[in-house]
Amino acid sequence: MGVPIKLVMALVIGTMAMGVLMQFMGTAERNVLRDLDVQFTISKNRLTAKVYDAASGDTLGGATVVVKYPGGTNAHTLGKDSNQYTFTIPLNGASVAVVDVQVTRNGYIPWQGQVAVGS
């Protein structure tokens, strides 16, 4: 018994379409943005920001951390082998200051949050 030509054509076209789809999925997978995990340690007017990959928990170097506080802004880009930086926040006579923190890194969704710093 011979195999109908339409069945052979459908199988060939389906196989080619599946190959193209798999290549597209591989490309899309590489372009997916990941999440950051930012953790804080506070000691009086000192704020330490630590940056991690949210999915794996691995430390992330090369991120840029920007802190905005009443009366100013400070920023620091972490080194390739460093995942943390400590900022000194001027309180200007206040007992507590609310600080806006923004963290960005190539390939990751930007992270933003707030933290209270003070004694």
N, C-alpha and C positions, 0 to 999 in steps of 0.2 A: 504494500500500500504506500502510495506516495503521500508526502506531507503537502497540504494545500499551500500555495504560494502566499496567500493572504496571511496565514498563520506565521510563516517564516518572516515576512515583512514586518508584521506587528512585533515579533520578538526582537528583531534587529533594531527597529525604531525605539522600542521600550528600553533596550539595553543602552543605546546611545543617550537617550534622555536621562536615564538613571546616572550615567557617568557624568554628564553635564551638571546634574543636580548635586551630585556628591562634591564636585569641584566647587560649586557655588557655596555649599554649606561649609566646606573647609575654609574658604575665604571669609565668609561671614563670621565664623567662629574666631578667627584671628583678629577681627576688627571689633569685637565686643569689648565695651568699657567695663572695668571692674570697680568694686567699691573699696573705699578707704575706711580704715578703723583708726580713729584718733582718740588717744587716751591722755588724760591730764593728771599731773601731780602739782599740788599747790602748797606752798610754804610761805606764809605771810604775803609779801608782795611779789613773790617769784612764781612764775607759771612755766612748768615743763610740759611740752607737747611731745608725745611719742606717736609715730606714724607706722601703721601696719597694713598689710593686705587683709581685707575683711574675710575673704574666703579661706585663705590658708593660714593666716596668723603670722606670716613671715614679716620680718622687719623691712621697711621700705626706705631706702636712701633716695636722695635727689628730689624730694618733695619741697615745695615752697610753702612756708607757714607765714601768714600775715595776721598780726594781732592789732585790733583797733580798740583803743581805750579812750576815756574822756580826756581830751587834750592832745591826742597824738596817735600815731600809727608806727608800728615797727614790723619789719619783715626779715626773714632769713631763709635762704635756700640750703637745705641739708646737703652734706657731702654724700658721695656715692656710698660710703661705708657707715654712715650715721643715720639713725632714725629718730633722733631726739634733739631738742634745743630748749634752753631755758631763757625765758624773757624776764626782765625785771620791769614791773609795771609801776610807774609813779602814781601814788595815791593822792598827792596834792592835798594832804590834810584830811581826806575822807577815810573812813574806816574800811569801806568796801568799794570796789569798782567793778562794774560789769564789763567784761571784755568780749568783743566779737572776734572769733577765730575762723579763718578761712585757710584751707589746705588744698593745694592743687599739685597734680603730678601727671605727666604725660601717660595716657592710656587708662586713666582712672577718672571716675565721676568726681567733680569737685565736692569738697566737704565743707560744711559751714555749721557753726554752733556758737553758743555763748557759755561763759563761765564767770562765776563771781570770784574775785581775788581780793584778799585783804586779811586783816588780823581778826 
